[in-house]
């Protein structure tokens, strides 16, 4: 990405703050002229004192001159301080505003993306967070520095260079010719450093991602006593980052020394040239200091170029990945416009095939019919494609081939938000948001009353346990046990009360008593709804009116429990294995003793 392209992308975010930019530009112009006052005052002072010494004028006239000069300089400093305050304040305000807009824009954007975007290895949570944070930080810092440092510095340099040319054409040429040489060296430096910076971006992304994975996996790490191995794995990327940083600093120091040498050559030339003109009586003595100070104003941006280039290059590098996220139009989740008055719940899959972004083929030529107001169970070994069917029906992914119909209408034509408002989804492990229990249940219906929340919790058999907590429904939900969190998620679904329900191992993390309680609740809510249950629980499967058996991404058997069991096929094998794992014979014998 070039600087021109970068500013083109930033422009829409800066446009709402045109007034701030205008005020900053006005202050910049005032400040650039005010910055030259010292040079003119110093020239006037040296020349005036020189004249007073030659004329042997009394001391009181010299003191009067100094008092006037002091008053002018003090007034200039007051004006300059106000200008600098305004520049910094408006620049910082602009940075804060644009940072806020960048952050909100990226959040608004990624919420519209397909599920495939988040499951991609390139968009793992640690990498995504680093790219977003680093992108916003570097971009907003560039905007701030442009108005606080870069723009004022170069405005000062241009005004100072013009003053040099007006005072003496040849001295002005020195300042003019030294700048492009310095720019050229800085550009070479930027190219040399760009590779190191790209590597550093990759290292930071991997480091953050590894750190998040380490924290998420801490229980497993400690249970296997693998602290040493994990520390060594993290150490490698730290060492790689260190080598990269050292190489970066070494290159920077070499080029900074070269640039400092070039600047000092310019200063020497100005001193020699102005001294020559003074000796040749073409300049006054004060002109020497006058031109040196103006040259310093010209070279000030030069002294800052390495930092400016660093920040610009950071912005260019990190903005690439940031805007890749912000402008990933091909990742926007498609949504149809079809919004029916009601949903009956007839679901049909016709020759559906699907492959995940990583290339894994999860479904192959799957056809099935799920009748409305009926409880359908999807049965199969792990990896058979059961959860993938749920993902497709909830429009998390689009089928690679084939067609999915809901009430006779292609699922792609449905408005996605409307569809998901009418579908309840309970997963094996549901996400609990940071916040109170009431807030987590209310997520199912944002305008729900406290009474409705309590009723939903009672249906999920979690109300009594909530009331035993010190803060009741105001307690933090993420502090609950896994089984309790699962029931909070089920209460959330009760509150939503949708016509279609997808249950993906809803009682997997619950104890036996809780499983029985939730089963009773689920049995009640299943009435009059289309329900698809994915479960390895005999009780969930045997109650289903319709069972679809899947194996290796295909539907291999279809029917009722009795019919499928009598076939002695795949379902019979799976069901028998479930029963044997529960030791049904011994359980039955124990119950008969009662």
C-alpha positions as CSV (number, residue, x, y, z in Angstrom):
1,X,0.0,0.0,0.0
2,X,1.3,3.4,-1.0
3,X,1.0,6.6,1.2
4,X,-1.5,8.0,-1.4
5,X,-3.7,4.9,-1.1
6,X,-3.4,5.0,2.7
7,X,-4.6,8.6,2.9
8,X,-7.4,7.8,0.4
9,X,-8.6,5.1,2.8
10,X,-8.3,7.3,5.9
11,X,-10.1,10.2,4.2
12,X,-13.7,8.9,4.8
13,X,-13.0,8.6,8.5
14,X,-11.5,12.1,8.7
15,X,-14.2,13.8,6.6
16,X,-16.7,14.2,9.5
17,X,-14.1,16.2,11.3
18,X,-13.3,18.8,8.6
19,X,-13.8,21.7,11.1
20,X,-11.1,20.3,13.4
21,X,-8.8,19.8,10.4
22,X,-9.4,23.4,9.3
23,X,-8.7,24.9,12.7
24,X,-5.5,22.8,12.9
25,X,-4.4,24.1,9.4
26,X,-5.0,27.7,10.4
27,X,-3.0,27.2,13.6
28,X,-0.2,25.5,11.6
29,X,0.1,28.5,9.2
30,X,0.2,30.9,12.2
31,X,2.7,28.7,14.0
32,X,5.0,28.3,10.9
33,X,5.4,32.1,10.7
34,X,5.8,32.5,14.5
35,X,8.6,29.9,14.4
36,X,10.7,32.2,12.3
37,X,10.4,35.3,14.6
38,X,13.5,34.2,16.7
39,X,15.7,34.2,13.6
40,X,14.7,37.7,12.6
41,X,14.9,39.0,16.2
42,X,18.4,37.5,16.7
43,X,19.6,39.1,13.4
44,X,18.2,42.4,14.5
45,X,19.7,42.1,18.0
46,X,23.2,41.2,16.8
47,X,23.2,43.9,14.2
48,X,21.8,46.6,16.5
49,X,24.2,45.8,19.3
50,X,27.1,45.8,16.8
51,X,26.0,49.3,15.7
52,X,25.7,50.4,19.3
53,X,29.2,49.2,20.1
54,X,30.7,50.9,17.0
55,X,28.9,54.2,17.9
56,X,29.8,53.8,21.6
57,X,26.2,54.5,22.5
58,X,25.3,54.8,26.2
59,X,24.2,51.6,28.1
60,X,20.7,52.8,28.7
61,X,19.9,52.8,25.0
62,X,21.2,49.2,24.8
63,X,19.0,48.2,27.8
64,X,16.0,49.9,26.1
65,X,16.7,47.8,23.0
66,X,17.0,44.6,25.1
67,X,13.7,45.4,26.9
68,X,11.9,45.8,23.5
69,X,13.4,42.6,22.1
70,X,12.4,40.7,25.3
71,X,8.9,42.0,25.1
72,X,8.6,40.9,21.5
73,X,10.0,37.5,22.2
74,X,7.8,37.0,25.2
75,X,4.7,38.0,23.2
76,X,5.8,35.6,20.4
77,X,6.2,32.8,23.0
78,X,2.7,33.4,24.4
79,X,1.2,33.3,20.9
80,X,3.3,30.3,20.0
81,X,2.3,28.4,23.1
82,X,-1.4,29.0,22.4
83,X,-0.9,27.9,18.8
84,X,1.0,24.7,20.0
85,X,-1.7,24.0,22.5
86,X,-4.4,24.3,19.9
87,X,-2.5,22.1,17.5
88,X,-1.9,19.4,20.1
89,X,-5.4,19.5,21.4
90,X,-7.1,19.4,18.0
91,X,-4.7,16.7,16.8
92,X,-5.3,14.6,19.9
93,X,-9.1,15.1,19.6
94,X,-8.9,14.1,16.0
95,X,-6.9,11.0,16.9
96,X,-9.4,10.0,19.6
97,X,-12.4,10.5,17.4
98,X,-11.0,8.6,14.4
99,X,-9.7,5.8,16.7
100,X,-13.3,5.5,18.0
101,X,-14.7,5.4,14.5
102,X,-12.1,2.9,13.3
103,X,-12.9,0.6,16.2
104,X,-16.6,0.8,15.7
105,X,-16.3,0.3,12.0
106,X,-14.2,-2.8,12.3
107,X,-16.7,-4.3,14.9
108,X,-19.7,-3.4,12.7
109,X,-17.9,-5.0,9.7
110,X,-16.7,-8.3,11.2
111,X,-20.2,-8.9,12.7
112,X,-21.5,-9.1,9.1
113,X,-18.9,-11.7,8.0
114,X,-19.5,-15.4,7.3
115,X,-18.6,-18.0,9.9
116,X,-15.9,-19.2,7.5
117,X,-14.0,-16.0,8.1
118,X,-13.6,-16.7,11.8
119,X,-12.7,-20.4,11.3
120,X,-9.9,-19.6,8.9
121,X,-6.4,-20.2,10.2
122,X,-5.4,-16.7,9.1
123,X,-8.1,-15.2,11.4
124,X,-7.4,-17.0,14.7
125,X,-8.4,-14.9,17.6
126,X,-4.9,-13.9,18.7
127,X,-3.9,-12.9,15.1
128,X,-7.1,-11.1,14.5
129,X,-6.8,-9.1,17.7
130,X,-3.2,-8.1,17.0
131,X,-4.0,-7.0,13.4
132,X,-7.0,-4.9,14.5
133,X,-5.2,-3.3,17.6
134,X,-2.0,-2.6,15.7
135,X,-3.8,-1.3,12.7
136,X,-5.9,1.2,14.7
137,X,-3.0,2.2,16.8
138,X,-0.6,2.9,13.9
139,X,-3.3,4.6,11.8
140,X,-4.5,6.9,14.5
141,X,-1.0,7.7,15.6
142,X,-0.2,8.7,12.0
143,X,-3.2,11.0,11.9
144,X,-2.3,12.6,15.2
145,X,1.4,13.0,14.2
146,X,0.5,14.4,10.8
147,X,-1.3,17.4,12.4
148,X,0.9,17.7,15.5
149,X,4.4,17.0,14.1
150,X,4.6,16.4,10.4
151,X,2.5,19.2,9.0
152,X,3.8,21.9,11.4
153,X,7.4,20.8,10.9
154,X,7.2,20.9,7.1
155,X,5.2,24.2,7.1
156,X,7.9,25.7,9.3
157,X,10.6,24.3,6.9
158,X,8.9,25.8,3.8
159,X,8.5,29.2,5.4
160,X,12.1,29.1,6.7
161,X,13.4,28.1,3.3
162,X,11.5,30.9,1.6
163,X,13.0,33.4,4.1
164,X,16.5,32.0,3.4
165,X,16.0,32.5,-0.4
166,X,14.7,36.0,0.2
167,X,17.7,36.9,2.4
168,X,20.3,35.3,0.1
169,X,19.7,33.1,-2.9
170,X,22.9,31.0,-2.5
171,X,22.4,30.2,1.1
172,X,18.8,29.2,0.2
173,X,20.2,26.8,-2.3
174,X,22.2,25.0,0.4
175,X,19.0,24.3,2.3
176,X,17.2,23.3,-0.8
177,X,19.8,20.8,-2.0
178,X,20.4,19.2,1.3
179,X,16.8,18.1,1.8
180,X,16.4,15.8,-1.2
181,X,19.6,14.0,-0.4
182,X,18.3,13.4,3.1
183,X,15.0,12.2,1.8
184,X,16.7,9.8,-0.5
185,X,18.7,8.3,2.3
186,X,15.5,8.1,4.4
187,X,13.7,6.2,1.6
188,X,16.5,3.7,1.3
189,X,16.3,3.2,5.1
190,X,12.6,2.7,4.9
191,X,12.9,0.0,2.2
192,X,15.6,-1.8,4.3
193,X,13.4,-1.7,7.4
194,X,10.1,-2.7,5.7
195,X,11.1,-6.4,5.6
196,X,12.0,-6.4,9.3
197,X,8.8,-4.7,10.2
198,X,6.7,-7.2,8.3
199,X,8.5,-10.0,10.1
200,X,7.8,-8.3,13.4
201,X,4.1,-8.1,12.6
202,X,4.0,-11.8,11.9
203,X,5.9,-12.5,15.2
204,X,3.6,-10.4,17.2
205,X,0.5,-12.1,15.7
206,X,1.9,-15.5,16.5
207,X,3.1,-14.5,20.0
208,X,-0.4,-13.2,20.9
209,X,-2.1,-16.2,19.4
210,X,0.2,-18.6,21.3
211,X,-0.4,-16.7,24.6
212,X,-4.2,-16.9,24.2
213,X,-3.9,-20.6,23.4
214,X,-1.6,-21.1,26.4
215,X,-4.1,-19.4,28.8
216,X,-7.1,-21.4,27.3
217,X,-5.1,-24.7,27.6
218,X,-3.7,-24.1,31.1
219,X,-5.6,-26.9,32.6
220,X,-4.4,-29.5,30.1
221,X,-0.8,-28.1,30.3
222,X,-0.7,-28.5,34.1
223,X,-2.4,-31.8,34.1
224,X,0.3,-33.2,31.8
225,X,3.1,-31.2,33.5
226,X,4.1,-29.6,30.2
227,X,5.0,-26.2,31.6
228,X,8.7,-26.6,30.4
229,X,7.8,-27.6,26.9
230,X,5.3,-24.7,26.5
231,X,7.9,-22.2,27.9
232,X,10.4,-23.4,25.4
233,X,7.9,-23.1,22.6
234,X,7.2,-19.5,23.6
235,X,10.9,-18.8,24.1
236,X,11.6,-19.6,20.5
237,X,9.3,-16.9,19.1
238,X,10.7,-14.5,21.7
239,X,14.3,-15.1,20.5
240,X,13.2,-14.7,16.9
241,X,11.6,-11.4,17.8
242,X,14.8,-10.3,19.6
243,X,17.0,-11.0,16.6
244,X,14.6,-9.2,14.3
245,X,14.5,-6.2,16.7
246,X,18.3,-6.0,17.0
247,X,18.7,-6.1,13.2
248,X,16.1,-3.4,12.9
249,X,17.8,-1.1,15.4
250,X,21.3,-1.8,13.9
251,X,20.0,-0.7,10.4
252,X,18.3,2.4,11.9
253,X,21.4,3.5,13.8
254,X,23.6,3.2,10.6
255,X,21.2,5.3,8.6
256,X,20.6,7.8,11.4
257,X,24.4,8.4,11.6
258,X,24.6,9.0,7.8
259,X,21.7,11.4,8.0
260,X,23.2,13.3,10.9
261,X,26.5,13.6,9.0
262,X,24.6,15.0,6.0
263,X,22.8,17.6,8.2
264,X,26.1,18.7,9.8
265,X,27.6,19.1,6.3
266,X,24.8,21.5,5.5
267,X,25.4,23.5,8.7
268,X,29.1,23.8,8.0
269,X,28.4,25.0,4.4
270,X,25.9,27.6,5.7
271,X,28.4,28.9,8.3
272,X,31.3,29.1,5.7
273,X,29.1,30.7,3.1
274,X,27.5,33.3,5.3
275,X,30.9,34.1,6.9
276,X,32.3,34.7,3.4
277,X,29.5,37.1,2.6
278,X,30.0,39.0,5.9
279,X,33.8,39.3,5.2
280,X,32.9,40.4,1.7
281,X,30.6,43.0,3.3
282,X,27.5,41.6,1.5
283,X,25.9,40.6,4.8
284,X,25.8,41.9,8.3
285,X,27.2,40.0,11.2
286,X,23.7,39.1,12.4
287,X,23.0,37.3,9.1
288,X,25.3,34.4,10.2
289,X,23.1,33.5,13.1
290,X,20.0,34.4,11.1
291,X,20.7,31.8,8.4
292,X,21.9,29.2,10.9
293,X,18.6,29.4,12.8
294,X,16.6,29.3,9.5
295,X,18.6,26.3,8.4
296,X,17.8,24.7,11.7
297,X,14.1,25.3,11.0
298,X,14.6,23.7,7.6
299,X,16.5,20.7,9.0
300,X,14.1,20.1,11.9
301,X,11.9,17.9,9.7
302,X,15.1,16.2,8.5
303,X,16.0,15.3,12.1
304,X,12.5,13.9,12.6
305,X,12.4,12.0,9.3
306,X,13.5,8.7,10.7
307,X,10.7,8.8,13.3
308,X,8.2,10.0,10.7
309,X,9.2,7.3,8.3
310,X,9.1,4.7,11.0
311,X,5.5,5.6,11.9
312,X,4.4,6.0,8.2
313,X,5.9,2.5,7.5
314,X,4.2,1.0,10.5
315,X,0.9,2.5,9.3
316,X,1.5,1.2,5.8
317,X,2.4,-2.3,7.0
318,X,-0.3,-2.7,9.7
319,X,-2.9,-0.9,7.6
320,X,-2.7,-3.5,4.9
321,X,-3.9,-6.3,7.2
322,X,-6.3,-3.9,9.0
323,X,-8.0,-2.8,5.7
324,X,-8.0,-6.4,4.5
325,X,-10.3,-7.2,7.4
326,X,-12.3,-4.0,7.0
327,X,-12.8,-4.4,3.3
328,X,-13.3,-8.1,3.0
329,X,-16.4,-7.7,0.9
330,X,-16.3,-11.4,-0.2
331,X,-16.7,-12.4,3.4
332,X,-20.0,-10.6,4.0
333,X,-22.7,-13.0,5.1
334,X,-25.3,-13.2,2.3
335,X,-28.9,-12.4,3.3
336,X,-32.1,-12.8,1.3
337,X,-35.1,-10.6,1.5
338,X,-37.8,-13.2,2.0
339,X,-39.7,-12.7,5.3
340,X,-42.8,-14.9,5.6
341,X,-45.6,-14.1,8.0
342,X,-44.9,-17.4,9.9
343,X,-42.7,-20.5,9.7
344,X,-44.2,-23.9,9.6
345,X,-40.9,-25.8,9.9
346,X,-40.8,-28.2,6.9
347,X,-37.1,-28.6,6.1
348,X,-35.8,-30.4,3.0
349,X,-32.2,-31.1,1.9
350,X,-31.7,-32.1,-1.7
351,X,-28.4,-33.5,-2.8
352,X,-26.5,-31.3,-0.4
353,X,-22.7,-31.4,-0.3
354,X,-20.4,-29.2,1.8
355,X,-16.7,-28.6,2.3
356,X,-15.2,-26.5,5.1
357,X,-12.7,-23.7,4.1
358,X,-9.8,-26.0,5.1
359,X,-10.9,-28.4,2.3
360,X,-12.5,-31.0,4.6
361,X,-15.6,-32.5,2.9
362,X,-18.2,-32.9,5.6
363,X,-21.3,-33.7,3.6
364,X,-21.7,-35.7,0.4
365,X,-24.9,-35.7,-1.6
366,X,-27.2,-35.6,1.5
367,X,-30.9,-35.7,1.0
368,X,-33.4,-35.6,3.9
369,X,-36.8,-34.4,4.9
370,X,-37.6,-33.0,8.4
371,X,-41.3,-32.8,9.0
372,X,-42.8,-29.8,10.9
373,X,-43.9,-30.3,14.5
374,X,-41.8,-33.4,14.7
375,X,-38.8,-34.4,16.8
376,X,-36.0,-35.6,14.5
377,X,-32.7,-37.1,15.8
378,X,-29.5,-37.1,13.8
379,X,-27.4,-40.1,14.9
380,X,-23.9,-41.1,13.9
381,X,-20.3,-41.4,15.1
382,X,-18.2,-38.3,15.7
383,X,-17.3,-36.6,12.4
384,X,-20.4,-38.1,10.6
385,X,-21.6,-34.6,9.6
386,X,-24.4,-34.1,12.1
387,X,-23.3,-30.7,13.5
388,X,-22.5,-29.6,9.9
389,X,-26.2,-30.1,9.0
390,X,-27.1,-27.8,11.9
391,X,-24.6,-25.2,10.7
392,X,-26.1,-25.2,7.3
393,X,-29.7,-25.0,8.5
394,X,-28.7,-22.0,10.6
395,X,-27.0,-20.3,7.6
396,X,-23.7,-20.3,9.3
397,X,-22.4,-21.7,6.0
398,X,-23.8,-22.1,2.5
399,X,-24.0,-25.5,0.9
400,X,-21.3,-26.1,-1.7
401,X,-23.8,-28.1,-3.8
402,X,-27.5,-28.9,-3.7
403,X,-30.4,-27.1,-2.2
404,X,-31.9,-26.5,1.3
405,X,-35.6,-25.6,1.5
406,X,-37.6,-24.3,4.4
407,X,-41.3,-24.4,3.9
408,X,-40.6,-24.9,0.2
409,X,-38.5,-21.8,-0.1
410,X,-34.7,-21.9,-0.7
411,X,-32.9,-21.0,2.5
412,X,-30.7,-18.5,0.7
413,X,-33.7,-16.4,-0.1
414,X,-34.6,-16.0,3.6
415,X,-33.6,-12.8,5.5
416,X,-30.8,-14.2,7.7
417,X,-31.7,-12.1,10.8
418,X,-35.4,-13.1,10.5
419,X,-34.5,-16.8,10.1
420,X,-32.2,-16.8,13.2
421,X,-34.8,-15.0,15.3
422,X,-37.1,-18.0,14.6
423,X,-34.5,-20.6,15.3
424,X,-33.3,-21.7,18.8
425,X,-29.9,-23.2,19.0
426,X,-28.5,-25.0,22.1
427,X,-24.9,-26.3,21.6
428,X,-22.8,-28.8,23.6
429,X,-20.9,-25.9,25.0
430,X,-22.7,-22.6,24.9
431,X,-20.9,-19.3,25.2
432,X,-21.6,-17.4,28.4
433,X,-21.0,-13.6,28.1
434,X,-19.2,-11.7,30.8
435,X,-22.0,-10.2,32.8
436,X,-24.8,-11.1,35.2
437,X,-27.0,-14.2,35.0
438,X,-30.0,-12.0,34.2
439,X,-28.1,-10.3,31.3
440,X,-27.1,-13.7,29.9
441,X,-30.7,-15.1,30.0
442,X,-32.1,-11.8,28.6
443,X,-29.8,-12.3,25.5
444,X,-32.6,-14.6,24.3
445,X,-35.1,-11.6,24.3
446,X,-33.6,-8.2,24.9
447,X,-36.8,-6.6,26.1
448,X,-37.7,-9.4,28.5
449,X,-39.1,-8.5,31.9
450,X,-37.6,-9.9,35.1
451,X,-40.7,-12.1,35.5
452,X,-40.1,-13.6,32.1
453,X,-36.4,-14.2,32.9
454,X,-37.4,-16.0,36.2
455,X,-40.0,-18.1,34.3
456,X,-37.4,-19.2,31.7
457,X,-34.9,-20.1,34.5
458,X,-37.6,-22.1,36.3
459,X,-38.3,-24.0,33.0
460,X,-34.5,-24.8,32.8
461,X,-34.5,-25.9,36.4
462,X,-31.8,-23.4,37.4
463,X,-33.9,-20.8,39.3
464,X,-33.4,-22.4,42.8
465,X,-29.7,-22.6,42.3
466,X,-29.5,-19.0,41.2
467,X,-31.5,-17.9,44.3
468,X,-28.9,-19.7,46.5
469,X,-26.2,-17.4,45.2
470,X,-25.3,-14.3,47.2
471,X,-26.4,-11.9,44.5
472,X,-29.0,-14.0,42.9
473,X,-29.7,-13.1,39.3
474,X,-27.0,-10.3,39.5
475,X,-24.3,-12.9,40.1
476,X,-21.6,-13.2,37.4
477,X,-22.7,-16.0,35.0
478,X,-19.1,-17.0,34.0
479,X,-18.5,-18.1,37.6
480,X,-21.1,-20.8,37.4
481,X,-20.2,-24.5,36.8
482,X,-20.3,-26.0,33.3
483,X,-23.6,-27.7,33.9
484,X,-25.2,-24.5,35.4
485,X,-23.9,-22.5,32.4
486,X,-25.5,-25.0,30.1
487,X,-28.9,-24.5,31.8
488,X,-28.5,-20.7,31.6
489,X,-28.1,-21.2,27.8
490,X,-31.2,-23.4,27.8
491,X,-33.1,-20.8,29.7
492,X,-32.0,-18.3,27.1
493,X,-33.6,-20.5,24.5
494,X,-36.8,-20.9,26.5
495,X,-37.0,-17.1,26.6
496,X,-36.6,-16.8,22.8
497,X,-39.4,-19.4,22.3
498,X,-38.7,-20.1,18.6
499,X,-40.8,-22.4,16.3
500,X,-37.6,-24.4,15.2
501,X,-35.1,-25.7,17.7
502,X,-31.7,-27.2,17.1
503,X,-30.3,-29.2,20.0
504,X,-26.6,-30.2,19.6
505,X,-25.7,-32.4,22.6
506,X,-27.8,-30.2,24.9
507,X,-27.2,-32.3,28.0
508,X,-23.6,-33.4,27.4
509,X,-22.2,-31.4,30.3
510,X,-24.9,-32.1,32.9
511,X,-25.1,-34.5,35.8
512,X,-27.7,-37.2,35.9
513,X,-30.2,-35.3,38.0
514,X,-29.8,-32.1,35.9
515,X,-30.0,-34.2,32.7
516,X,-33.4,-35.6,33.8
517,X,-34.7,-32.2,34.7
518,X,-33.6,-30.6,31.4
519,X,-35.0,-33.6,29.5
520,X,-38.4,-32.9,31.0
521,X,-38.1,-29.2,30.1
522,X,-37.0,-30.0,26.6
523,X,-39.8,-32.5,26.2
524,X,-42.3,-29.7,27.1
525,X,-40.8,-27.2,24.7
526,X,-40.6,-29.7,21.8
527,X,-44.4,-29.8,21.6
528,X,-45.7,-28.0,18.5
529,X,-42.2,-27.2,17.2
530,X,-39.8,-28.6,14.6
531,X,-36.9,-30.0,16.6
532,X,-33.6,-31.5,15.4
533,X,-31.6,-33.2,18.0
534,X,-28.0,-34.2,17.7
535,X,-27.1,-36.4,20.7
536,X,-25.3,-39.5,21.9
537,X,-27.8,-39.9,24.7
538,X,-30.2,-42.9,24.4
539,X,-32.9,-41.0,26.1
540,X,-32.8,-38.2,23.5
541,X,-32.6,-40.5,20.6
542,X,-35.2,-43.1,21.6
543,X,-37.9,-40.4,22.1
544,X,-37.4,-39.0,18.6
545,X,-40.3,-39.7,16.2
546,X,-37.9,-39.7,13.2
547,X,-34.2,-40.8,13.1
548,X,-31.6,-40.0,10.4
549,X,-28.5,-42.1,10.6
550,X,-25.3,-40.5,9.2
551,X,-22.0,-42.0,8.4
552,X,-19.0,-40.3,6.8
553,X,-21.0,-37.3,5.6
554,X,-23.9,-39.3,4.1
555,X,-27.4,-40.4,5.3
556,X,-27.3,-44.2,5.4
557,X,-30.5,-45.0,7.3
558,X,-33.8,-43.2,7.8
559,X,-36.9,-44.2,9.9
560,X,-38.2,-44.7,13.4
561,X,-36.3,-46.3,16.3
562,X,-38.1,-49.6,16.0
563,X,-37.7,-49.9,12.2
564,X,-34.0,-48.9,12.2
565,X,-33.2,-51.2,15.2
566,X,-34.8,-54.1,13.4
567,X,-32.6,-53.6,10.4
568,X,-29.5,-54.6,12.3
569,X,-27.5,-52.0,10.4
570,X,-25.5,-49.0,11.4
571,X,-28.2,-47.7,13.8
572,X,-28.4,-51.0,15.5
573,X,-24.6,-51.1,15.9
574,X,-24.5,-47.5,17.4
575,X,-27.5,-48.0,19.7
576,X,-26.2,-51.3,21.0
577,X,-22.8,-49.7,21.7
578,X,-24.5,-46.9,23.6
579,X,-26.5,-49.4,25.6
580,X,-23.4,-51.5,26.4
581,X,-21.5,-48.4,27.4
582,X,-24.2,-47.7,30.0
583,X,-24.1,-51.3,31.2
584,X,-27.9,-51.5,30.7
585,X,-28.1,-55.1,31.8
586,X,-26.7,-54.3,35.3
587,X,-28.8,-51.2,35.6
588,X,-31.9,-53.1,34.7
589,X,-31.0,-55.8,37.2
590,X,-30.5,-53.3,39.9
591,X,-33.8,-51.5,39.2
592,X,-35.6,-54.9,39.2
593,X,-34.3,-55.5,42.8
594,X,-36.2,-52.5,43.9
